[in-house]
């Protein structure tokens, strides 16, 4: 592993953040800077916390702390997506996107467990 870009959780969080960004710009104009801004920030925070944690990987506790932040941001993104789906997509819910974030949350959780038990610091 040479970079955070090699982490599956980073790759998935990055692609989902792009998908959320595009979706959020399709919200009604009054929501683009309210709910849209919030979902963009929480979805992008996931990938950023993973990248920052990887940068601190020398310190196992710091790495885990930032992965926990990423998991918390993932939960926030799911909460935001549920709200957006219920308000603006009731005829065509965002179930696929929400499921993808649930999968991402599970992968981050598994990665946290891996780092806790197997990560060797130099």
C-alpha positions in Angstrom: 0.0 0.0 0.0 1.7 3.1 -1.2 -1.1 5.7 -0.7 -4.5 6.2 0.7 -5.6 5.9 -2.9 -4.9 2.2 -2.7 -7.5 1.7 0.1 -10.8 0.3 -1.0 -12.7 2.4 1.5 -11.1 5.5 0.1 -11.9 4.6 -3.5 -15.5 3.8 -2.6 -16.0 6.9 -0.5 -14.5 9.1 -3.3 -16.7 7.7 -6.0 -19.8 8.0 -3.8 -18.9 11.6 -2.9 -18.8 12.4 -6.6 -22.2 10.7 -7.1 -23.7 12.6 -4.1 -22.2 15.9 -5.4 -23.9 15.5 -8.8 -27.2 14.4 -7.2 -27.2 17.3 -4.8 -27.0 19.8 -7.6 -30.2 18.5 -9.0 -32.1 19.4 -5.8 -34.6 22.3 -5.9 -32.8 25.6 -5.9 -33.8 26.4 -2.3 -32.1 23.2 -1.2 -28.8 23.4 -3.0 -27.3 25.6 -0.3 -29.2 24.0 2.6 -29.6 20.2 2.5 -27.5 20.0 -0.6 -24.5 21.7 1.0 -24.8 19.5 4.1 -24.8 16.2 2.2 -21.9 17.4 0.0 -19.8 18.2 3.1 -20.6 15.0 5.0 -20.0 12.8 2.0 -16.7 14.5 1.2 -15.6 14.4 4.9 -15.5 10.6 4.7 -12.8 10.4 2.0 -10.9 13.3 3.7 -10.9 11.6 7.1 -9.6 8.4 5.5 -6.8 10.3 3.7 -5.8 12.3 6.8 -5.9 9.2 8.9 -3.7 7.4 6.4 -1.3 10.3 6.7 -1.0 9.6 10.4 -0.8 5.8 10.0 2.5 5.8 11.8 0.5 6.4 14.9 -2.0 3.6 15.1 -4.3 5.4 17.6 -4.5 8.5 15.3 -5.2 6.3 12.3 -8.1 4.6 14.1 -9.4 8.0 15.3 -9.7 9.3 11.8 -11.3 6.1 10.6 -13.9 6.5 13.3 -14.4 10.1 12.1 -14.9 8.7 8.6 -17.4 6.2 9.9 -19.3 9.0 11.8 -19.4 11.1 8.6 -20.7 8.1 6.8 -23.6 7.8 9.3 -24.3 11.5 8.9 -24.4 11.1 5.1 -26.9 8.2 5.4 -29.0 10.4 7.7 -28.9 13.3 5.2 -29.7 11.0 2.3 -32.7 9.5 4.1 -34.0 13.0 4.7 -33.4 14.1 1.1 -34.9 10.9 -0.2 -38.1 11.2 1.9 -38.6 14.9 1.0 -37.5 15.1 -2.7 -37.4 11.6 -4.1 -40.5 9.9 -2.6 -41.5 8.7 -6.0 -38.0 7.4 -6.8 -36.2 6.9 -3.4 -32.4 7.0 -3.2 -32.3 3.4 -2.0 -29.3 2.4 -4.1 -27.2 5.4 -2.9 -28.2 4.8 0.7 -27.4 1.1 0.3 -24.0 2.0 -1.1 -23.3 4.2 2.0 -24.5 1.4 4.3 -22.0 -0.9 2.5 -19.2 1.8 2.9 -20.0 2.1 6.6 -19.6 -1.7 7.0 -16.3 -1.7 5.1 -15.0 1.2 7.2 -16.0 -0.7 10.3 -14.2 -3.8 9.1 -11.1 -1.7 8.2 -11.1 -0.2 11.7 -11.2 -3.7 13.2 -8.3 -4.7 10.8 -6.2 -1.8 11.9 -6.9 -2.4 15.6 -5.7 -6.0 15.4 -3.2 -6.2 12.6 -1.7 -2.7 11.9 2.0 -2.6 12.6 3.6 0.8 13.3 7.2 1.5 12.3 
